[in-house]
Amino acid sequence: MANVTFCSPKIKKDLTVYATAGDCSTLLALAKKHKVPVEFECENGECGSCAVEVAILSNKQPMGVHLTEKEKSVLKLAGKITKQQIADSEVTDIPPPWRLACQFIVRNEDILVKF
């Protein structure tokens, strides 16, 4: 199980929900399930409206991340991530700070999501 804490001025206080290990749902699906008001439009990774800042809440090496090609393009064009951060995620599994909620699959690690 992973604890996912949502933090935003749009909600009265931080909200922590549980994500089931092995579930392949996206962060956006988890937010919608718990009525967390993460903005979104296309739900397909093309518009970038669901960009969120994700921080790992443990001292362990982050679990391997996979940026979809859509995420790389959209987040780079929006100025949220750099070419170096993309390379770091591909070569050393260092996650970039920004992700698209509709593309990010929650892993078995506690995270903080700011939006």
Secondary structure as the mmCIF struct_conf table of DSSP 4:
data_model
#
loop_
_struct_conf.conf_type_id
_struct_conf.id
_struct_conf.beg_label_comp_id
_struct_conf.beg_label_asym_id
_struct_conf.beg_label_seq_id
_struct_conf.end_label_comp_id
_struct_conf.end_label_asym_id
_struct_conf.end_label_seq_id
STRN STRN1 ALA A 2 CYS A 7
TURN_TY1_P TURN_TY1_P1 PRO A 9 LYS A 10
BEND BEND1 ILE A 11 LYS A 13
STRN STRN2 LEU A 15 ALA A 19
TURN_TY1_P TURN_TY1_P2 ALA A 21 GLY A 22
STRN STRN3 THR A 26 THR A 26
HELX_RH_AL_P HELX_RH_AL_P1 LEU A 27 LYS A 33
TURN_TY1_P TURN_TY1_P3 HIS A 34 LYS A 35
BEND BEND2 GLU A 41 CYS A 47
TURN_TY1_P TURN_TY1_P4 SER A 49 CYS A 50
STRN STRN4 ALA A 51 ILE A 56
BEND BEND3 SER A 58 LYS A 60
HELX_LH_PP_P HELX_LH_PP_P1 GLN A 61 GLY A 64
HELX_RH_AL_P HELX_RH_AL_P2 GLU A 69 LEU A 77
TURN_TY1_P TURN_TY1_P5 ALA A 78 GLY A 79
BEND BEND4 LYS A 80 ILE A 81
HELX_RH_AL_P HELX_RH_AL_P3 LYS A 83 VAL A 91
TURN_TY1_P TURN_TY1_P6 THR A 92 THR A 92
BEND BEND5 PRO A 97 PRO A 97
STRN STRN5 TRP A 98 LEU A 100
TURN_TY1_P TURN_TY1_P7 ALA A 101 GLN A 103
HELX_LH_PP_P HELX_LH_PP_P2 PHE A 104 PHE A 104
STRN STRN6 ILE A 105 ILE A 105
HELX_LH_PP_P HELX_LH_PP_P3 VAL A 106 VAL A 106
BEND BEND6 ASN A 108 GLU A 109
STRN STRN7 ILE A 111 LYS A 114
#
